[in-house]
Amino acid sequence: MRETELFAMLEGTADAVFVVDQGGLIRFWNPSAERLYGLRSADVVDRHCACVIGGADAAGARVCTPNCAVLEIMRSGSEIPAYDLEVNTASGARRWVNVSIIVAKAGPRGERLAIHLVRDIDARKKLENLTQEIAVRVGQLTGRQAEELVKPARNSAPAVPLTARERRILQLLSLGRSTAAVGRELEISPATVRNHIQHILRKLGTHSRLEAVMRAAAAGLI
């Protein structure tokens, strides 16, 4: 399919839609996306999606990065699950959206394009967060865990798959282990542990060990 044909088909959809190429550049932005984000197509096309969307997950960890998990998974041809994301808008307010992604091939070279179908779930997400907060407070009074009172949502943003060793390191970090302690337990050098941690941070799009642990826990990776 030609790009022009694809974009014409997406122009009038009720859902906000934008299309990103393999390099992360926005190639298309429909009128519904203009209304949701408050940004005109002319202002965002040919800009990197990470700079425009600025998405973060429920733990506050940055999801939209120059080499995000969506781009990595798109290049590999694997399926990308739907996920919830808190994003930028032109007003400066952050909004919660749900994102579904379809990978299509367009143009004579069959370049992969990530079609982002975006729905506004801000009201629903804020209600979920309020319900969770109430559950935590009730749990403090009753001695029950909040997870027993409210089943947490699992619509987490996709992450590049972690190896078994990387997941184990994250589990140890979540228990407060130091680099040296992790190395002793896994019988590897502290330098090797630090290399693994750098790979983990890059895969999860996080900047600190704490962010990585929170992001992995929210995504059900540990």
N, C-alpha and C positions, 0 to 999 in steps of 0.2 A: 504494500500500500504506500502511496505517496504521502509525504508529510502534509501537504496541503489538504488532501482528502481526509486524513485523520483529524486534523485541526478543525476542519469544517464540520465534521461529525460531532466534535466535542463542544463546539461553540455555544450551542443552545441548551446544553444539559442543565437540569435544575441544581445538581450538585456543583459545588465549586470544583474546578478542575485545573490543574497545571501539569505541564509535561517537562520532564528534565532529561537531558541527554547523559551519556556515560561519563562525561566530565563534570556533571553537577550543574550545568548551566540551564536556566529556565528557557525553554523554547516556545512555550505557549501558556497563556493565562486567560481563562474565559471570563465573561461578564459576571458570572456568579462568584468567581474568585475575587474579582474587583470589589464586589459588595461585601463579601465576608472579611477580607483583609483590609479593605479601604485603600487599596493600592491599584493604580491603573496598569494595564498591560504594558504600556510604553515605559513605565517606571521600573519594571522588573525583568522583562525579556532580555536575555543575554547577561543577566547577573547570576552569580552563584546562589543556588537555592539556600545554602546554609546561612548566608548573610541576610537574605530576605525573610526566611521563615523563623530562624532562631529557636527551633523547637527544643523543648526539654521534657523529661519524663516526670512521673509523679514524685520521684525522689529529688527532683531539681537538677539531675545530671543532664548535661548538654547532649542531645541526640543529633541535631543537625550540625554536622561538622564537614570540613572540606572533603573528607573521604569517609562518609558515613556508612553504616552497615547496609543501608538500602542500595547504595551504589555498588558495594562489594558483592552483595547477593545478586543484584541485577546482572552484573558482568559474568557471574558464574552460571546464570540461567536457572537458579533455584526459585522456588515459590516464596513469596513474601507475604506473611500474615498481616491482617489488619491490626492497627494499634492506635492508642490514644496519645495525643501530643498537646502540650501547651505551647502556643505560638504567638509571635508578634503580630500586632495590627498597627495601622497607620496612626491611630489615636494614642498609641503608647500603652494601651491596656492589653493584657495577655488574655487569650481565650483558649478554651479546650476544644479540640476537634478530634474526630475519628478519621483515620486515613486508611483507605484501601488502595493498593497499588496493582496495576496491570502492566506487565512488561510487553511491549509491542515492538515489532521490527518495521522500519519505514525507510524509504529511500532506496536508491539503486544498490547501495552497499549493505542494506539490511541492518542498519545501525539500531541497537537496542535503545528504546526510550521508555522511561518510567512514567506512566500515566497515574498521577495522584488524584484520587477521588476523595474529596474532603467534605465532611459533614460537621455542622456546628453542634457540639454537645455540651456547651459551656454550662447551661442551667443544670443538666443532668449530673455533670461531673461535680459541680459545686454542692449539689444535694448529697451525692455520694460521700464527698469529703466531710460535710457537716454530719452525716449519719455516722461516719467512722469516728469523728471527734466525740460525738455523744456516746458511742459504744466504748471508747477508751475511758471516759469519765464514769460511765456505769460500771465498767470493769473494775475501776479503782475502788468503787463502793462495795461491789459484790465479790471481788476476788477472782473474777473470771477474766480470761484473756479476751481482748477485743475481737480476735479472729473467730472466737466461738460465737460471738454475738452477731457479727456481720462478716459474711464470707467476702474476702477481698477480691477485687477485680483483677484479671490477669491479662488485660489488653495492653501489654507492655510493648514498647518499641522493639523492633528486631535488633538483634546484636549478632555480630560475626561469631560463629561457633567457637567455643573455648575447648581446648584439649583437656583430657582428664587431669593432667598435671596442673594446668592453669586453674581449673576448678578447685583442686585440692589446695593450692596456694591461697586462693580467695577464701576458702573455708577457714584456713588457719589465720589469715589476716582478720577475718570477722571475729575470731576468738581473742584478738588482741596480741597475737604473736608478733615479735619483732623479726626483722630480716634474718638476723643470726639464728633465732629460734626456729624459724621456718627451714633454714638451711640444715640445721642439726636434725630436725625431724625427718626431712626428706633425703638427708645424706648428700646434699649438694652444697656448693660454695655460696657464700653471700653474694658474690658477683653474679652467679648464675640465677639466684633468686631475683636480684634486681633486674636482670635481663628479662626474666619471665614477667615481672610486674610491668615493665615498660611495654611489652607485647600486649598484656591484658588491658592496660590503659588505652593503648591505641585501638584495640579491637572494640572496646566498649565506648570509645569517644569521651573518656573522662580524664580529669586532670590530677586526681589524687587517689590514694588508696581507699579512703573513706567513700568517695563518690563511686569508685569501682565496686566496692562491696554492696553499697545501697542499690546500684543499678543492677547488679547480678541477682541480688535477692528479689528485687521487684520483677525481674524477668524470669524468675524461677530457675536460674542457672546454678544456684547453690542452696 
